[in-house]
Amino acid sequence: MAMKMCVVVPSRGRPESAERLAQAFKDTGAEADLYIVIDNDDPKWNEYAKSENYKKLPADNKTGGCAKSLNTGAVMLLDITKYPLYDYFVFMGDDHLPRTQGWDKAFIQALKMDIGIAYGNDLFRGENLPTAFAMNRNIVNELRGMTFPGCLHLYFDNFVKELGIDLKCLKYLPDVIIEHLHPAAGKAEVDEGYERVNQPLWYEKDLLTLQEYVRSAEYADLVNKLK
């Protein structure tokens, strides 16, 4: 049976970015299913709803960040009574853009059926950080999402890298380009969304939450289960 992949993309206030991403899926021949997770209170909900180029998932978020929406969407997609059996889960932001033909198949080939985390070259952080990443279903199921509990928006690329290293399953694919069109890379303008999620208080809070989690018994149990 063919392995199936879903791509979970939290998005708020950027329906045009969701369309850009959907077009990139077509341009690169991707066979993965694209899901845009949209906050219930998003003022541009109706613009997302009009699109027929991707599937939509609702999230009762209210944090202002994307981590809760990401985890909400990923957990929803574990339910095989409502969705297909997805073997692989990918996170991208709405400011990522796949450039490599067959990038989804490259991720599947890298992960196969093993416990694993794979990421490509975002042309910004490169090997240093998995700003977009793929993981197998077992990790999503045990983690109950795709990032650490209590995260608002930041440092979950650092978390995923740490988890991959601790599990000895982190795979970097330098020839798989998933470009990150981020203002810090000089590839986007700073909008209200970037200002909201990059406030200094959020950096402090998410870093502290991450540090506490990776030192916790809960994290140690997660790693042991997955090993």
C-alpha positions as CSV (number, residue, x, y, z in Angstrom):
1,M,0.0,0.0,0.0
2,A,1.4,3.4,-0.9
3,M,2.5,5.6,1.9
4,K,0.5,8.8,2.3
5,M,1.7,12.2,3.4
6,C,-0.1,15.3,4.7
7,V,1.3,18.8,5.0
8,V,-0.1,20.9,7.9
9,V,0.2,24.6,7.5
10,P,-1.1,27.0,10.1
11,S,-2.1,30.3,8.5
12,R,-3.6,33.5,9.8
13,G,-4.6,36.5,7.7
14,R,-2.6,35.4,4.7
15,P,-5.0,33.6,2.2
16,E,-2.8,34.8,-0.6
17,S,0.2,32.9,0.9
18,A,-1.9,29.7,1.1
19,E,-2.7,30.1,-2.6
20,R,1.0,30.6,-3.4
21,L,1.8,27.4,-1.5
22,A,-0.9,25.4,-3.2
23,Q,0.4,26.5,-6.6
24,A,3.9,25.4,-5.5
25,F,2.5,21.9,-4.8
26,K,1.2,21.8,-8.4
27,D,4.4,23.1,-9.8
28,T,6.6,20.5,-8.1
29,G,4.3,17.6,-8.8
30,A,3.6,17.0,-5.1
31,E,1.2,14.2,-4.3
32,A,0.9,15.1,-0.6
33,D,-2.4,16.4,0.7
34,L,-2.2,20.1,1.7
35,Y,-4.2,21.2,4.8
36,I,-4.3,24.9,5.8
37,V,-5.2,25.3,9.5
38,I,-7.3,28.5,10.0
39,D,-8.1,30.1,13.3
40,N,-11.9,30.3,13.9
41,D,-11.6,34.0,14.5
42,D,-9.5,34.8,11.5
43,P,-10.9,38.0,9.9
44,K,-10.0,36.6,6.5
45,W,-11.7,33.2,7.0
46,N,-14.1,33.7,4.2
47,E,-11.3,34.3,1.7
48,Y,-9.7,31.0,2.7
49,A,-13.0,29.2,2.5
50,K,-13.5,30.2,-1.1
51,S,-10.4,28.3,-2.2
52,E,-10.7,24.9,-3.8
53,N,-6.9,24.4,-4.0
54,Y,-6.3,23.0,-0.5
55,K,-8.2,21.4,2.4
56,K,-9.1,23.4,5.5
57,L,-9.0,22.6,9.1
58,P,-10.5,24.9,11.8
59,A,-8.6,25.7,15.0
60,D,-9.9,27.3,18.2
61,N,-6.6,28.9,18.8
62,K,-6.8,32.4,20.5
63,T,-3.0,32.4,21.3
64,G,-2.0,34.6,18.3
65,G,0.8,32.1,17.5
66,C,0.8,29.1,15.1
67,A,1.9,26.3,17.4
68,K,-1.5,25.5,18.8
69,S,-3.1,25.5,15.4
70,L,-0.3,23.2,14.1
71,N,-0.8,20.7,16.9
72,T,-4.6,20.9,16.6
73,G,-4.5,20.2,12.9
74,A,-2.0,17.3,13.2
75,V,-4.0,15.6,15.9
76,M,-7.2,15.9,13.9
77,L,-5.4,14.2,11.0
78,L,-4.5,11.2,13.1
79,D,-8.2,10.2,13.2
80,I,-8.5,7.6,10.4
81,T,-12.3,7.5,10.8
82,K,-12.4,11.1,9.3
83,Y,-9.2,11.3,7.3
84,P,-6.9,9.0,5.3
85,L,-4.2,7.0,7.1
86,Y,-1.3,9.4,6.8
87,D,2.1,7.8,7.4
88,Y,4.0,11.0,7.2
89,F,3.3,14.5,8.5
90,V,5.0,17.7,7.3
91,F,5.0,21.1,8.8
92,M,5.4,24.2,6.7
93,G,4.6,27.8,7.4
94,D,2.5,29.8,5.0
95,D,5.8,31.5,4.1
96,H,7.5,28.4,2.9
97,L,7.7,27.4,-0.7
98,P,8.7,24.0,-2.1
99,R,11.0,24.4,-5.1
100,T,12.3,20.8,-5.8
101,Q,10.4,18.5,-8.0
102,G,9.2,15.4,-6.0
103,W,10.2,16.9,-2.7
104,D,7.4,14.9,-0.9
105,K,8.7,11.6,-2.4
106,A,12.2,12.5,-1.2
107,F,11.0,13.0,2.3
108,I,9.2,9.6,2.2
109,Q,12.3,7.9,0.9
110,A,14.3,9.4,3.7
111,L,11.9,8.3,6.4
112,K,10.5,5.1,5.0
113,M,8.7,3.3,7.9
114,D,11.3,4.1,10.5
115,I,11.0,6.6,13.3
116,G,12.4,9.6,11.7
117,I,12.6,13.4,11.2
118,A,13.7,14.8,7.8
119,Y,14.1,18.4,6.6
120,G,15.3,20.1,3.5
121,N,17.3,23.3,2.7
122,D,15.3,26.4,3.3
123,L,18.0,28.6,1.6
124,F,18.2,30.6,4.9
125,R,19.0,28.4,7.9
126,G,20.0,25.4,5.9
127,E,21.3,22.5,7.9
128,N,21.3,24.5,11.1
129,L,17.5,24.6,11.6
130,P,14.6,22.5,10.3
131,T,12.2,25.5,9.7
132,A,10.0,23.1,7.7
133,F,10.2,19.3,8.5
134,A,8.7,15.9,8.0
135,M,8.1,13.3,10.7
136,N,6.5,9.9,10.7
137,R,3.1,9.2,12.2
138,N,4.5,7.5,15.4
139,I,6.2,10.7,16.5
140,V,3.1,12.8,15.9
141,N,0.9,10.3,17.8
142,E,3.2,10.1,20.8
143,L,3.8,13.9,20.9
144,R,0.1,14.6,20.3
145,G,1.1,17.2,17.8
146,M,4.2,18.4,16.0
147,T,5.9,20.7,18.5
148,F,6.4,20.9,22.2
149,P,3.5,21.5,24.7
150,G,2.9,25.1,25.7
151,C,4.6,26.6,22.7
152,L,3.2,29.8,21.3
153,H,5.0,30.2,18.1
154,L,8.8,30.1,18.4
155,Y,11.6,27.6,18.9
156,F,9.8,24.5,17.6
157,D,12.4,24.1,14.9
158,N,15.0,24.0,17.7
159,F,12.8,21.5,19.5
160,V,12.4,19.2,16.4
161,K,16.2,19.3,15.9
162,E,16.8,18.4,19.5
163,L,14.2,15.5,19.3
164,G,15.8,14.2,16.1
165,I,19.3,14.2,17.6
166,D,18.1,12.5,20.8
167,L,16.3,9.8,18.8
168,K,19.4,9.6,16.5
169,C,17.0,9.9,13.5
170,L,17.5,13.4,12.1
171,K,18.1,13.5,8.3
172,Y,19.0,16.6,6.4
173,L,18.4,16.7,2.6
174,P,20.4,19.5,1.2
175,D,19.1,19.1,-2.3
176,V,15.4,19.3,-1.3
177,I,14.6,23.0,-1.4
178,I,11.8,24.3,0.8
179,E,12.5,28.0,0.6
180,H,11.6,30.1,3.6
181,L,10.4,33.5,2.4
182,H,10.9,35.2,5.8
183,P,11.6,38.9,6.5
184,A,14.9,37.9,8.3
185,A,16.0,36.4,5.0
186,G,15.1,39.6,3.2
187,K,12.4,37.8,1.3
188,A,9.2,39.3,2.7
189,E,7.9,42.5,4.2
190,V,7.2,42.6,8.0
191,D,3.4,42.5,8.3
192,E,1.1,42.5,11.4
193,G,1.5,38.8,11.7
194,Y,5.3,38.8,11.9
195,E,5.2,41.7,14.4
196,R,2.8,39.8,16.6
197,V,4.7,36.6,16.8
198,N,8.2,38.0,17.0
199,Q,7.7,40.2,20.1
200,P,10.6,39.8,22.7
201,L,8.2,38.5,25.4
202,W,7.3,35.6,23.2
203,Y,10.9,34.7,22.6
204,E,11.5,34.7,26.3
205,K,8.4,32.7,27.1
206,D,8.8,30.0,24.4
207,L,12.5,29.6,25.1
208,L,11.8,29.0,28.8
209,T,8.9,26.6,28.0
210,L,11.2,24.6,25.7
211,Q,14.0,24.5,28.2
212,E,11.7,23.2,30.9
213,Y,10.1,20.6,28.7
214,V,13.3,19.0,27.4
215,R,14.5,18.7,31.0
216,S,11.3,17.1,32.1
217,A,10.4,13.5,32.8
218,E,7.6,13.8,30.2
219,Y,10.2,14.5,27.5
220,A,12.4,11.7,28.7
221,D,9.4,9.3,28.5
222,L,8.6,10.5,25.0
223,V,12.2,9.8,23.8
224,N,12.2,6.4,25.5
225,K,8.9,5.4,24.0
226,L,10.0,6.4,20.5
227,K,13.3,4.7,20.8
